[in-house]
């Protein structure tokens, strides 16, 4: 049984209890504001993107840091406006048509499955005994609130990213000052390493998303799947959430192709399989090897874990958070604690 503290150590014991209570209180407070933390990390990702693009602008134009960032922000805004002006109407029409086609595609898929014994067993297993209407589907999804809430949070993330990118040194200095003076140089090195890893990962991810979107969109257009532009954009964006995102993004295209004919659905499945196989076995490993190596198991578990803790934003930002945490664990724990002890013989 533990012995009560001696009279001379009552003060130390009280200080330890107080420190433990403070740590627990801080952890509980962090848990309560976990959504704020994940949105803040999203702002960090946006800031890294802006700084990455602004660096060559500053170099070639020989402009100041703030001028280069301003040019980058305005340039990205102009490109976005031009993109939506040129392709926006087509994309809105295709996505609207896609939403309208999904209920019919579901009905066609159910009818096709009912023509096979295995298909009827599968439908019975899922409990699809009735024909869901489009109204039922829309009622089941809080579309308006979800979209508006997501847009507001996305705008907040962008604004946070702009402010962080405008003066990252001040924010990093504030974080570094939270640590003892003899650790501040090392903490600064760790923060810089995390930013560099995120920069490499985002560059590789942008190339990966572009490859998957273009290949999938062209492939679906060649085989004759309707709304190929919208489906290509959807799959390209979904790669930001590895494994799970692309698997979900293929469902609308397969259902839409199945509403035309089972043969077209087979062709669409082949296109998806080829594009995602190349992405999963060629482009993604190459880009990860260049940026940061993440185990597929670790990545999947991170998506599930962060999704449970932080919700949708946690799942979306799971991979960049894992990239940052991997650098933090390697430098702050493995190198500074475990390896330091082994070198000192402790």
Buried (B, 14 or more C-beta within 10 A) or exposed (E): EEEEEEEEEEEEEEEEEEEEEEEEEEEEEEEEEBBEBBBBBBBBBBBBBBBBBBBEBBEEEEBEBEBBBBBBBEEEEEEEEEEEEEEEEEBEEBBEBBBEBBBEBBBBBBEBBEEEEEBEEEBEEEEBEEEEEBEEBEEEEEEEEEEEEEEEBBEBBBEBBBBBBBEBEEBBEEEBEEEEEEBBEBBBEBBEBBBBBBBBBBBBBBBBBEBBBEBBBBBBBEBEBBBBBBBBBBBBBBBBBBBBBBEEBBEBBBBBBBBBEEEBBBBBBEBBEEBBEBBBEEBBEEBBEEBBEBEEEBBBEBBBBBBEBBEBBBBBBBBBBBBBBBBBEBBBEEEBEEEEEEEEEE
